[in-house]
Amino acid sequence: MRAEQTFGTRRFDPRFAHRRLSRRRMLKALAGGVIASAAAAAAGYGYISHIEPRWLQVERVRIPIPHLPEALEGLRIVQLSDIHLYPYTDLDLARQAVSLAAAQRPDLVALTGDFVLKSAEAIDDLAPVLAQLNPRLGIYAVLGNHEMWLDPAPVMAGLARFSIPTLINRGLHLGVGGASLYVAGLDDGWSGHPDLSLALAGRPADAVTLLMAHEPDLADETVRDGRVHLQLSGHSHGGQVRLPGVGALLLPFMARKYDQGLYRLTSGSGGLWLYTNRGIGVNNPPVRFGCRPEVTLFTLMHQVPGSEVPPGQSAPAS
Ligand SMILES: [Fe+2]
């Protein structure tokens, strides 16, 4: 006798029940896969747009310098770069960065440009936050290409109101316990007229020399001069998106050679440390992946002749 049952108006044959069930399972699995993929994509987008861009990292870098005077041994320099306040980066992230910077107990703070992104007047909100750092040897700034493209004057004035000088092709000699420290800055390399000779004109011959230059690729010229010990730069944002085994997907003009981290450049018998900071803020598209925003602490140390250089990247000057 044939086993056949009727359900409603459709006839159900138990012999084919497994086919119906497996089709239903397949549809369910497919829907589950689509939902999981959408959730993963949403989580991924949430991570690159909301989590990593606000996930500040403190980088600590030792800088060995031959014949470093004892008074400068252990000198602590904090660098903040590319804050790009508004609209993608808010004041709260800048406050967090300043708080982390203060926790490093810096002797000196270097601000390497691109404070703003869309409006030069954003500096009026940012400068008082930066000024809270108040290190014993002062805070110094250079401008970035975005200040140049907007209007550099209100940015410089905004910083000056809080006693933060902008060093455009000039430097300042600081006496530190009988030792000489020279802090210099270059004009923006993209839209200005950087002049290293002018910037170093007042440098005492024996001064340990720090140069701030927004664009890192200017270092090829710096190392040929031979008088600078450490160049601090930003501008690259590290590329904002870095893939394992690939590196940065996109880098701006003048940050394509030295895109992040510490480099040792040499020219003749001289050498230069270059550090390219990944910055704090973002440009459009406002995302970061594999490239956390950073607050960087440098500690100067005496370089023992023949000793190993600290871990980091190295590249010959071209
Ligand atoms: Fe820049």
Residues whose N, C-alpha, C, O or C-beta is under 5 A from the ligand:
A	BS01	LIG	D114 G144 N145 H235
